[in-house]
Amino acid sequence: MNKRSIREQIFKILFRAEFNTREQMPEQAVLYLDSGDLTVTDYDRDYIIGKCSGIMEKLPEIDEKLSGQLKGWSLSRVGKVELAILRLAAYEIMYDEEIPTGVAINEAVELAKKYGQDDAGPFVNGVLGGLSRNLEKE
């Protein structure tokens, strides 16, 4: 599985976080990967589950940083698809040193265009661009 496909699978699992408790998410990841719809190597499975766990662990910090970028909005108003995409990209920007910030933002915008509402691409780009600029200042 290539990196883009792996990122897409992580996004789909994170989307489930809006409908399940944090405690249920490890099981949800396994259920998703074992659904039979995907061919996943052991390496890909471990990477996907590990990254999902890392994101869920850092969710309070990620949501706090994302909330700071939403002028006049709250995270509860952000669409569930866009929120999952933002959380994934914010984690990559804030905690994953293997992924350049520009790549994280670009991949998030592509996911938003594919899965989000019509204006999701520019919205995701703006939020993540602001996040990366603020993190550079810190």
Contacts in CASP RR format, 6 or more apart in sequence:
PFRMAT RR
TARGET T0000
AUTHOR 0000-0000-0000
METHOD contacts of the structure
MODEL  1
MNKRSIREQIFKILFRAEFNTREQMPEQAVLYLDSGDLTVTDYDRDYIIG
KCSGIMEKLPEIDEKLSGQLKGWSLSRVGKVELAILRLAAYEIMYDEEIP
TGVAINEAVELAKKYGQDDAGPFVNGVLGGLSRNLEKE
1 9 0 8 1.000
1 38 0 8 1.000
1 39 0 8 1.000
1 40 0 8 1.000
1 41 0 8 1.000
1 44 0 8 1.000
4 107 0 8 1.000
4 110 0 8 1.000
6 44 0 8 1.000
6 47 0 8 1.000
6 48 0 8 1.000
7 88 0 8 1.000
7 107 0 8 1.000
7 111 0 8 1.000
8 111 0 8 1.000
9 32 0 8 1.000
9 33 0 8 1.000
9 38 0 8 1.000
9 40 0 8 1.000
9 48 0 8 1.000
10 48 0 8 1.000
10 51 0 8 1.000
10 52 0 8 1.000
10 55 0 8 1.000
10 88 0 8 1.000
11 84 0 8 1.000
11 85 0 8 1.000
11 88 0 8 1.000
11 111 0 8 1.000
11 115 0 8 1.000
12 32 0 8 1.000
13 25 0 8 1.000
13 28 0 8 1.000
13 29 0 8 1.000
13 32 0 8 1.000
13 48 0 8 1.000
13 52 0 8 1.000
14 52 0 8 1.000
14 55 0 8 1.000
14 84 0 8 1.000
14 87 0 8 1.000
14 88 0 8 1.000
15 80 0 8 1.000
15 81 0 8 1.000
15 84 0 8 1.000
16 25 0 8 1.000
16 28 0 8 1.000
16 32 0 8 1.000
17 25 0 8 1.000
17 28 0 8 1.000
17 56 0 8 1.000
17 59 0 8 1.000
17 84 0 8 1.000
18 80 0 8 1.000
18 83 0 8 1.000
18 84 0 8 1.000
20 28 0 8 1.000
22 56 0 8 1.000
22 59 0 8 1.000
25 52 0 8 1.000
25 53 0 8 1.000
25 56 0 8 1.000
26 49 0 8 1.000
26 52 0 8 1.000
26 53 0 8 1.000
29 48 0 8 1.000
29 49 0 8 1.000
29 52 0 8 1.000
29 53 0 8 1.000
30 49 0 8 1.000
33 40 0 8 1.000
33 45 0 8 1.000
33 48 0 8 1.000
33 49 0 8 1.000
40 48 0 8 1.000
51 91 0 8 1.000
51 96 0 8 1.000
54 91 0 8 1.000
54 95 0 8 1.000
55 62 0 8 1.000
55 87 0 8 1.000
55 88 0 8 1.000
55 91 0 8 1.000
58 91 0 8 1.000
58 94 0 8 1.000
58 95 0 8 1.000
59 87 0 8 1.000
61 94 0 8 1.000
62 87 0 8 1.000
62 90 0 8 1.000
62 91 0 8 1.000
62 94 0 8 1.000
63 75 0 8 1.000
63 87 0 8 1.000
65 90 0 8 1.000
65 94 0 8 1.000
65 131 0 8 1.000
65 134 0 8 1.000
65 135 0 8 1.000
66 75 0 8 1.000
66 86 0 8 1.000
66 87 0 8 1.000
66 90 0 8 1.000
66 127 0 8 1.000
66 131 0 8 1.000
67 74 0 8 1.000
67 75 0 8 1.000
69 126 0 8 1.000
69 127 0 8 1.000
69 130 0 8 1.000
69 131 0 8 1.000
69 134 0 8 1.000
70 77 0 8 1.000
70 78 0 8 1.000
70 127 0 8 1.000
75 83 0 8 1.000
78 86 0 8 1.000
79 117 0 8 1.000
81 112 0 8 1.000
81 115 0 8 1.000
81 116 0 8 1.000
81 117 0 8 1.000
81 120 0 8 1.000
82 112 0 8 1.000
82 116 0 8 1.000
82 117 0 8 1.000
82 120 0 8 1.000
82 123 0 8 1.000
82 124 0 8 1.000
85 108 0 8 1.000
85 111 0 8 1.000
85 112 0 8 1.000
85 115 0 8 1.000
85 116 0 8 1.000
85 120 0 8 1.000
85 124 0 8 1.000
86 108 0 8 1.000
86 124 0 8 1.000
86 127 0 8 1.000
86 128 0 8 1.000
88 108 0 8 1.000
88 111 0 8 1.000
89 104 0 8 1.000
89 105 0 8 1.000
89 107 0 8 1.000
89 108 0 8 1.000
89 124 0 8 1.000
89 128 0 8 1.000
90 128 0 8 1.000
90 131 0 8 1.000
92 99 0 8 1.000
92 104 0 8 1.000
93 101 0 8 1.000
93 104 0 8 1.000
93 105 0 8 1.000
93 128 0 8 1.000
93 131 0 8 1.000
93 132 0 8 1.000
93 135 0 8 1.000
94 135 0 8 1.000
96 104 0 8 1.000
101 132 0 8 1.000
102 132 0 8 1.000
104 128 0 8 1.000
105 125 0 8 1.000
105 128 0 8 1.000
105 129 0 8 1.000
105 132 0 8 1.000
108 124 0 8 1.000
108 125 0 8 1.000
108 128 0 8 1.000
109 121 0 8 1.000
109 124 0 8 1.000
109 125 0 8 1.000
109 128 0 8 1.000
111 124 0 8 1.000
112 120 0 8 1.000
112 121 0 8 1.000
112 123 0 8 1.000
112 124 0 8 1.000
112 125 0 8 1.000
113 120 0 8 1.000
113 121 0 8 1.000
END
